[in-house]
Amino acid sequence: MLRGWKFEIQLNEQSDKAIYLQIADAIIKDIHSGRLKPGDALPGSRNLAQLLKVNRNTVVEALNVLLIEGWLVSKERQGTFVADTLPDFKEVQKANRITSATKNTAIKHYHLQIDDGSPDSKIAPITELARAYRQIFNQKAKWQMMGYGNELGDLEFRKSIVQMLNHQRGMQVNEQNICITRGSQMAMYLTAQCLFAKGDYVLVENPGYKPAWKAFETAGAKLLSARVDKDGLLTEDVISYLKSGKKIKAIYVTPHRQYPTTATLSLKRRMELIRLSNKYGFTIIEDDYDNEFHFGYRPVLPLSSFTELKNYVYIGTMSKVVAPALRIGYLASHNSTLIEQVGSLRKIIDVQSDSIMEQAVLQLIKDGTIKRHIKKSTNHYKAKRDFTATVLNKYIKDKATYAIPDGGLAFWVVPNKQVDWLQISHKLQTKGIKIITPDVYSFDETVNGIRLGYGSLSEKELEEGIIALAKIL
């Protein structure tokens, strides 16, 4: 283990040299000077990132460079170590890092990026949306929309979302129970700021969705992690925390298709979670991020549709339905006081939502464009899912396990043996392919799966990415 190594570096954001290369060079300098010796273990990327006050991905890229150049070696389940046989410093500079600019280009430019499930923007109803937007400005009373509106969102648009939630998702809300936001992340932030006080505990799925975790921590909440299996969140972990005496203020879940594993929370666990929520008084924050794309008989109804549930916040988005650039999300809750607080905070941040865009989308809802688009895109994504399954079966079936999802835009692929995803990532980088490594989803290094998004990729790209991954696994 590493003893007594204090990493000293002055990072210069104004330098022409990228930050990750400054970090890499500083580590090489310490190896060269003897402060770091062959066999010494380096701190984990998370610890280094906290020490240097930089994004963890920046540290990961620095370590990738050092692994590629041979200064470091990665040992499965042990960590990253200074290599026993070190490269020649000058030769490495000459061969691999002629300039920081060329190295930056080599690592930063990918011809293929496998995301975590983004929609295909090429099939978005852009023409119809633009036409609806223009028509609004041709209305006789268009001047009425040029002033300030309601901080909760356009009333008619809220009524339309309410109708969808009640009729299609089995909920029982009205327009006073809902706030329109600029995307689901804003809904998460507003919820956290209005629901949590400093020191409150919020339980989250592990692996899970880190941007939500960050929103909760920003509000002063402390995170507790619960495990996930093929049936979703393990309620036994929830019970364990409750019995320990910790006062849990809320639980954040993605029960329809757990992020990132795509598992659906079983009915037994849904009922148990609702029972626990009612008994202990914690709020269930339900993120239903891709409800629309379902290839089976019908989507599983939200937890928030159960009349027994007393405390909930339901968060959804239209960004995946239309296009990621369209920032329309929403949150709904039984708690009218919470909605009032959300509206007040929203007014401070942004005064109101984009009422004109909401009117344009409302027009597409009323004339059936959104309904037709969802039907068309669902068929489109189902075909992509089936193609992805075929390619996975051809190249990775004997190397990893995965379930064919009933909906959504991603597979969860778990290698049959523990692998070093950091090494796999940098090997794929040399081929111009970028993946999202498991550390993006988890508290620790134990998660061994990868979320393979297929929605935004062509069949050619999907096959290339899967073949490249199969050769390394």
Secondary structure per residue as TSV (DSSP state, phi and psi in degrees):
chain	resnum	aa	ss	phi	psi
A	1	M	-	360.0	155.9
A	2	L	-	-72.4	131.2
A	3	R	-	-124.2	126.2
A	4	G	S	70.1	11.2
A	5	W	-	-85.5	118.5
A	6	K	-	-109.0	115.0
A	7	F	-	-79.2	113.7
A	8	E	-	-114.8	118.9
A	9	I	-	-154.8	140.6
A	10	Q	-	-105.8	104.9
A	11	L	-	-78.5	137.5
A	12	N	-	-118.6	102.8
A	13	E	T	-69.4	-16.6
A	14	Q	T	-87.5	-7.7
A	15	S	S	-69.9	153.1
A	16	D	S	-70.8	-19.8
A	17	K	S	-84.4	130.2
A	18	A	-	-59.4	151.4
A	19	I	H	-58.7	-42.1
A	20	Y	H	-65.3	-30.2
A	21	L	H	-74.7	-33.3
A	22	Q	H	-61.8	-41.4
A	23	I	H	-65.4	-45.9
A	24	A	H	-59.7	-45.4
A	25	D	H	-63.2	-37.6
A	26	A	H	-65.8	-38.8
A	27	I	H	-66.8	-42.1
A	28	I	H	-60.8	-39.4
A	29	K	H	-61.6	-41.7
A	30	D	H	-69.3	-32.2
A	31	I	H	-67.9	-43.9
A	32	H	H	-64.3	-36.1
A	33	S	H	-81.5	-13.1
A	34	G	T	94.8	-2.6
A	35	R	S	-66.0	-31.3
A	36	L	S	-113.6	126.6
A	37	K	-	-111.4	157.0
A	38	P	T	-51.2	132.6
A	39	G	T	93.3	-14.7
A	40	D	-	-65.2	140.4
A	41	A	B	-89.5	138.6
A	42	L	-	-91.0	152.0
A	43	P	-	-60.6	157.5
A	44	G	-	-62.8	160.1
A	45	S	H	-60.4	-34.5
A	46	R	H	-65.7	-44.6
A	47	N	H	-64.5	-41.6
A	48	L	H	-63.6	-41.2
A	49	A	H	-62.2	-41.7
A	50	Q	H	-66.3	-40.4
A	51	L	H	-62.3	-43.6
A	52	L	H	-89.0	-9.2
A	53	K	T	59.7	47.1
A	54	V	S	-129.5	167.1
A	55	N	-	-64.0	141.5
A	56	R	H	-60.6	-34.3
A	57	N	H	-61.1	-31.1
A	58	T	H	-65.2	-42.8
A	59	V	H	-65.8	-41.8
A	60	V	H	-58.6	-42.4
A	61	E	H	-64.8	-38.9
A	62	A	H	-62.4	-44.2
A	63	L	H	-65.9	-36.6
A	64	N	H	-57.9	-44.7
A	65	V	H	-58.7	-46.5
A	66	L	H	-69.0	-32.2
A	67	L	H	-68.1	-44.8
A	68	I	H	-61.9	-40.7
A	69	E	H	-80.3	-12.4
A	70	G	T	95.6	5.1
A	71	W	S	-73.2	-32.1
A	72	L	E	-122.8	159.0
A	73	V	E	-130.7	147.2
A	74	S	E	-107.9	126.7
A	75	K	E	-110.6	127.3
A	76	E	T	-55.4	127.7
A	77	R	T	66.0	7.1
A	78	Q	T	-115.5	-41.0
A	79	G	E	133.5	-160.4
A	80	T	E	-113.2	134.0
A	81	F	E	-130.7	155.2
A	82	V	E	-67.3	132.8
A	83	A	-	-64.3	146.3
A	84	D	S	-69.0	-37.9
A	85	T	S	-110.0	114.2
A	86	L	-	-95.3	145.9
A	87	P	-	-73.3	164.4
A	88	D	-	-76.6	126.2
A	89	F	H	-56.9	-47.8
A	90	K	H	-69.1	-38.2
A	91	E	H	-65.6	-38.7
A	92	V	H	-64.3	-44.1
A	93	Q	H	-59.1	-40.5
A	94	K	H	-72.4	-43.1
A	95	A	H	-83.0	-42.5
A	96	N	H	-108.2	-21.2
A	97	R	-	-137.7	59.0
A	98	I	S	-54.8	-46.5
A	99	T	-	-144.2	156.7
A	100	S	H	-63.9	-30.5
A	101	A	H	-66.9	-44.4
A	102	T	H	-69.1	-36.1
A	103	K	H	-68.2	-39.3
A	104	N	H	-60.7	-40.8
A	105	T	H	-64.7	-41.2
A	106	A	H	-62.4	-37.5
A	107	I	H	-90.9	-33.3
A	108	K	H	-81.6	-25.7
A	109	H	-	-94.6	111.3
A	110	Y	-	-113.7	139.1
A	111	H	S	-90.8	-9.5
A	112	L	E	-145.8	121.0
A	113	Q	E	-121.0	116.4
A	114	I	-	-89.0	107.7
A	115	D	-	-90.1	-170.0
A	116	D	S	-98.9	12.5
A	117	G	S	125.7	41.2
A	118	S	-	-75.9	148.7
A	119	P	-	-74.3	168.3
A	120	D	-	-89.2	103.7
A	121	S	G	-65.1	-19.5
A	122	K	G	-68.9	-20.5
A	123	I	G	-102.9	6.6
A	124	A	S	-64.5	144.8
A	125	P	-	-78.9	60.4
A	126	I	H	-65.2	-43.4
A	127	T	H	-60.7	-45.3
A	128	E	H	-65.3	-39.0
A	129	L	H	-66.6	-42.1
A	130	A	H	-63.6	-40.5
A	131	R	H	-63.6	-44.0
A	132	A	H	-63.4	-38.2
A	133	Y	H	-63.7	-43.3
A	134	R	H	-66.2	-39.5
A	135	Q	H	-61.9	-33.1
A	136	I	H	-60.0	-38.4
A	137	F	H	-77.7	-7.8
A	138	N	T	-96.2	-2.2
A	139	Q	S	-72.5	149.7
A	140	K	T	-63.8	-37.1
A	141	A	T	-97.9	28.7
A	142	K	G	-60.6	-28.5
A	143	W	G	-61.6	-26.1
A	144	Q	G	-67.7	-23.4
A	145	M	G	-89.5	-3.4
A	146	M	G	-84.6	-11.2
A	147	G	S	-89.9	-171.4
A	148	Y	-	-75.1	145.5
A	149	G	-	-113.7	-158.3
A	150	N	-	-85.0	136.9
A	151	E	T	-65.0	-19.1
A	152	L	T	-85.5	-8.2
A	153	G	-	114.4	164.4
A	154	D	-	-56.4	130.0
A	155	L	H	-59.6	-45.9
A	156	E	H	-66.5	-34.8
A	157	F	H	-68.7	-41.1
A	158	R	H	-60.7	-41.5
A	159	K	H	-61.5	-37.2
A	160	S	H	-67.0	-42.6
A	161	I	H	-65.5	-40.2
A	162	V	H	-60.1	-43.9
A	163	Q	H	-61.3	-42.1
A	164	M	H	-63.2	-45.4
A	165	L	H	-64.1	-40.9
A	166	N	H	-73.6	-41.5
A	167	H	H	-83.9	-36.0
A	168	Q	H	-100.6	-24.5
A	169	R	S	-119.1	9.6
A	170	G	-	69.7	17.5
A	171	M	-	-88.4	170.9
A	172	Q	-	-134.2	78.9
A	173	V	-	-127.8	165.6
A	174	N	-	-128.6	178.9
A	175	E	G	-65.1	-16.0
A	176	Q	G	-84.8	-8.4
A	177	N	G	-97.9	10.4
A	178	I	E	-138.2	146.0
A	179	C	E	-129.5	130.5
A	180	I	E	-85.8	136.3
A	181	T	E	-129.7	171.3
A	182	R	S	-88.0	74.6
A	183	G	S	93.2	162.9
A	184	S	H	-71.0	-27.2
A	185	Q	H	-66.8	-36.0
A	186	M	H	-65.9	-38.8
A	187	A	H	-61.3	-39.6
A	188	M	H	-64.9	-43.2
A	189	Y	H	-65.4	-46.5
A	190	L	H	-62.3	-42.1
A	191	T	H	-59.7	-47.8
A	192	A	H	-61.9	-45.1
A	193	Q	H	-64.8	-32.6
A	194	C	H	-91.5	-19.0
A	195	L	H	-99.6	-33.1
A	196	F	-	-104.6	147.5
A	197	A	-	-114.2	162.4
A	198	K	T	-57.5	128.5
A	199	G	T	95.3	-8.7
A	200	D	-	-64.3	145.9
A	201	Y	E	-95.4	134.2
A	202	V	E	-126.5	130.0
A	203	L	E	-93.5	134.1
A	204	V	E	-129.6	157.9
A	205	E	E	-73.7	142.0
A	206	N	E	-132.5	112.4
A	207	P	S	-71.9	160.1
A	208	G	-	-161.3	-161.6
A	209	Y	-	-100.7	102.2
A	210	K	H	-65.0	-34.3
A	211	P	H	-57.8	-34.2
A	212	A	H	-67.7	-42.3
A	213	W	H	-57.3	-42.3
A	214	K	H	-63.8	-39.1
A	215	A	H	-61.7	-41.2
A	216	F	H	-67.6	-43.8
A	217	E	H	-65.6	-34.8
A	218	T	H	-62.4	-30.5
A	219	A	T	-82.7	-0.4
A	220	G	T	97.8	2.0
A	221	A	-	-76.8	153.8
A	222	K	E	-105.3	136.7
A	223	L	E	-92.2	138.9
A	224	L	E	-121.3	139.0
A	225	S	E	-107.5	140.4
A	226	A	E	-120.5	143.1
A	227	R	E	-73.7	164.4
A	228	V	E	-130.5	139.4
A	229	D	E	-129.7	-160.8
A	230	K	T	-65.9	-15.6
A	231	D	T	-107.2	17.4
A	232	G	E	91.1	-154.7
A	233	L	E	-57.2	133.4
A	234	L	-	-81.6	106.7
A	235	T	H	-67.1	-20.1
A	236	E	H	-64.3	-30.1
A	237	D	H	-70.1	-37.9
A	238	V	H	-61.4	-46.8
A	239	I	H	-61.7	-40.3
A	240	S	H	-60.3	-44.4
A	241	Y	H	-64.6	-43.0
A	242	L	H	-63.0	-40.3
A	243	K	H	-70.1	-23.8
A	244	S	T	-72.7	-10.7
A	245	G	T	97.5	-3.2
A	246	K	-	-69.1	130.7
A	247	K	-	-84.9	98.7
A	248	I	E	-84.4	123.6
A	249	K	E	-84.2	-33.2
A	250	A	E	-158.4	160.1
A	251	I	E	-126.0	129.3
A	252	Y	E	-101.4	122.7
A	253	V	E	-135.9	154.4
A	254	T	-	-122.2	72.4
A	255	P	-	-73.0	-26.6
A	256	H	S	-67.7	-52.9
A	257	R	S	-142.2	100.6
A	258	Q	-	-55.9	134.1
A	259	Y	T	-97.1	122.4
A	260	P	T	-101.4	-3.6
A	261	T	T	-78.9	-11.7
A	262	T	-	70.4	5.5
A	263	A	-	-68.8	142.9
A	264	T	-	-95.6	130.1
A	265	L	-	-63.6	124.9
A	266	S	-	-66.2	156.7
A	267	L	H	-60.6	-40.6
A	268	K	H	-59.1	-44.3
A	269	R	H	-72.7	-31.8
A	270	R	H	-60.3	-48.2
A	271	M	H	-65.6	-36.9
A	272	E	H	-66.9	-40.2
A	273	L	H	-65.6	-40.6
A	274	I	H	-63.7	-43.4
A	275	R	H	-60.0	-44.7
A	276	L	H	-66.2	-40.3
A	277	S	H	-59.8	-45.9
A	278	N	H	-67.5	-36.9
A	279	K	H	-72.2	-43.1
A	280	Y	H	-100.5	-7.8
A	281	G	-	80.7	12.8
A	282	F	-	-84.0	154.3
A	283	T	E	-89.3	136.4
A	284	I	E	-93.4	115.7
A	285	I	E	-94.8	110.8
A	286	E	E	-106.7	117.1
A	287	D	E	-101.8	107.9
A	288	D	-	-107.0	72.6
A	289	Y	T	-76.5	-18.6
A	290	D	T	-145.0	46.1
A	291	N	T	-59.6	-34.3
A	292	E	T	-65.6	-33.8
A	293	F	-	-92.7	93.9
A	294	H	B	-132.5	132.9
A	295	F	-	-105.8	-2.0
A	296	G	S	-94.9	-148.3
A	297	Y	S	-69.6	-48.4
A	298	R	S	-165.1	158.5
A	299	P	-	-65.5	152.7
A	300	V	-	-71.2	134.9
A	301	L	-	-67.1	148.3
A	302	P	-	-65.9	157.0
A	303	L	G	-56.0	-36.4
A	304	S	G	-67.7	-8.4
A	305	S	G	-85.6	-13.4
A	306	F	-	-75.0	121.1
A	307	T	T	-64.5	-22.1
A	308	E	T	-68.2	-27.5
A	309	L	-	-71.6	125.7
A	310	K	-	-96.0	-30.3
A	311	N	S	-128.8	107.2
A	312	Y	E	-149.2	155.2
A	313	V	E	-129.1	125.7
A	314	Y	E	-110.4	127.1
A	315	I	E	-120.6	132.0
A	316	G	E	-140.0	176.9
A	317	T	E	-148.6	153.2
A	318	M	S	-108.4	2.0
A	319	S	T	-65.8	-35.7
A	320	K	T	-77.2	-25.8
A	321	V	T	-72.1	-45.9
A	322	V	S	-98.5	-66.5
A	323	A	-	-168.9	147.5
A	324	P	T	-56.6	-31.9
A	325	A	T	-69.9	-18.8
A	326	L	S	-83.1	103.8
A	327	R	-	-91.1	83.2
A	328	I	-	-130.2	113.8
A	329	G	E	-126.0	-179.3
A	330	Y	E	-159.9	155.0
A	331	L	E	-131.6	141.9
A	332	A	E	-129.0	147.7
A	333	S	E	-154.8	149.7
A	334	H	S	-67.5	-23.0
A	335	N	-	-85.6	97.9
A	336	S	H	-65.1	-31.3
A	337	T	H	-65.1	-41.6
A	338	L	H	-62.6	-42.5
A	339	I	H	-62.4	-39.6
A	340	E	H	-62.1	-42.4
A	341	Q	H	-64.8	-41.4
A	342	V	H	-60.7	-44.6
A	343	G	H	-61.5	-41.1
A	344	S	H	-65.4	-43.0
A	345	L	H	-67.8	-40.7
A	346	R	H	-57.3	-39.6
A	347	K	H	-64.9	-33.5
A	348	I	H	-69.8	-41.3
A	349	I	H	-75.4	-45.5
A	350	D	H	-140.6	5.3
A	351	V	S	65.1	-54.6
A	352	Q	S	-161.6	172.2
A	353	S	-	-84.2	-179.0
A	354	D	-	-83.3	87.3
A	355	S	H	-64.6	-32.3
A	356	I	H	-68.8	-43.7
A	357	M	H	-65.3	-37.7
A	358	E	H	-62.4	-39.4
A	359	Q	H	-64.9	-38.1
A	360	A	H	-65.7	-45.4
A	361	V	H	-65.6	-38.2
A	362	L	H	-58.6	-39.9
A	363	Q	H	-63.1	-39.0
A	364	L	H	-68.2	-31.4
A	365	I	H	-68.6	-45.3
A	366	K	H	-67.7	-36.9
A	367	D	T	-87.8	3.9
A	368	G	T	88.7	-0.2
A	369	T	H	-61.7	-44.8
A	370	I	H	-63.7	-42.1
A	371	K	H	-61.8	-44.5
A	372	R	H	-66.1	-38.7
A	373	H	H	-65.0	-42.3
A	374	I	H	-61.7	-42.1
A	375	K	H	-63.6	-44.9
A	376	K	H	-64.4	-47.0
A	377	S	H	-69.1	-33.5
A	378	T	H	-61.9	-43.8
A	379	N	H	-63.3	-39.5
A	380	H	H	-61.4	-47.8
A	381	Y	H	-73.3	-31.7
A	382	K	H	-63.2	-42.0
A	383	A	H	-62.7	-39.9
A	384	K	H	-67.5	-40.0
A	385	R	H	-60.8	-45.3
A	386	D	H	-63.3	-40.0
A	387	F	H	-64.2	-44.4
A	388	T	H	-60.8	-42.2
A	389	A	H	-61.3	-40.6
A	390	T	H	-62.5	-43.9
A	391	V	H	-69.0	-40.4
A	392	L	H	-61.6	-43.2
A	393	N	H	-63.1	-31.5
A	394	K	H	-76.8	-39.8
A	395	Y	H	-111.3	-24.5
A	396	I	T	-122.9	-5.3
A	397	K	T	-51.3	-40.0
A	398	D	T	-87.2	-2.8
A	399	K	T	-112.3	-14.7
A	400	A	E	-154.6	162.8
A	401	T	E	-110.7	149.7
A	402	Y	-	-165.6	150.8
A	403	A	-	-108.4	145.3
A	404	I	-	-80.5	113.9
A	405	P	-	-70.5	147.8
A	406	D	S	-78.3	-6.4
A	407	G	B	-175.0	-167.6
A	408	G	S	78.9	-167.6
A	409	L	S	-130.6	24.4
A	410	A	E	-154.0	154.5
A	411	F	E	-104.4	154.0
A	412	W	E	-110.7	114.2
A	413	V	E	-112.4	123.4
A	414	V	E	-120.3	115.5
A	415	P	E	-58.6	150.5
A	416	N	S	-69.3	-19.4
A	417	K	S	-128.3	158.4
A	418	Q	-	-64.4	129.9
A	419	V	-	-123.3	162.9
A	420	D	-	-94.7	98.6
A	421	W	H	-68.7	-23.8
A	422	L	H	-65.2	-44.4
A	423	Q	H	-66.0	-43.3
A	424	I	H	-60.2	-41.6
A	425	S	H	-61.1	-46.9
A	426	H	H	-73.5	-26.4
A	427	K	H	-67.7	-39.3
A	428	L	H	-69.2	-33.5
A	429	Q	H	-60.4	-36.9
A	430	T	T	-65.7	-18.5
A	431	K	T	-97.5	5.0
A	432	G	T	79.3	22.1
A	433	I	E	-116.4	131.3
A	434	K	E	-112.7	135.8
A	435	I	-	-124.5	164.9
A	436	I	-	-97.5	116.3
A	437	T	-	-80.1	157.1
A	438	P	G	-59.9	-22.9
A	439	D	G	-62.4	-20.0
A	440	V	G	-68.6	-21.5
A	441	Y	T	-103.7	-12.9
A	442	S	-	-129.5	166.0
A	443	F	S	-79.0	-27.7
A	444	D	S	-135.5	-169.4
A	445	E	S	-97.1	10.0
A	446	T	-	-85.1	-19.2
A	447	V	-	-68.8	129.9
A	448	N	-	-113.6	5.6
A	449	G	-	-100.6	167.2
A	450	I	E	-131.0	136.4
A	451	R	E	-88.8	114.8
A	452	L	E	-105.8	100.0
A	453	G	E	-77.6	134.9
A	454	Y	-	-118.3	-9.7
A	455	G	T	-61.5	-40.7
A	456	S	T	-94.1	-4.2
A	457	L	S	-99.0	149.7
A	458	S	-	-78.7	166.8
A	459	E	H	-61.3	-38.7
A	460	K	H	-62.5	-43.7
A	461	E	H	-66.4	-41.9
A	462	L	H	-59.9	-46.0
A	463	E	H	-65.9	-41.7
A	464	E	H	-61.1	-46.0
A	465	G	H	-64.6	-42.4
A	466	I	H	-69.2	-40.2
A	467	I	H	-61.4	-44.7
A	468	A	H	-62.8	-40.4
A	469	L	H	-66.4	-42.7
A	470	A	H	-61.2	-36.1
A	471	K	H	-67.8	-24.6
A	472	I	H	-93.1	-33.3
A	473	L	-	-63.6	360.0
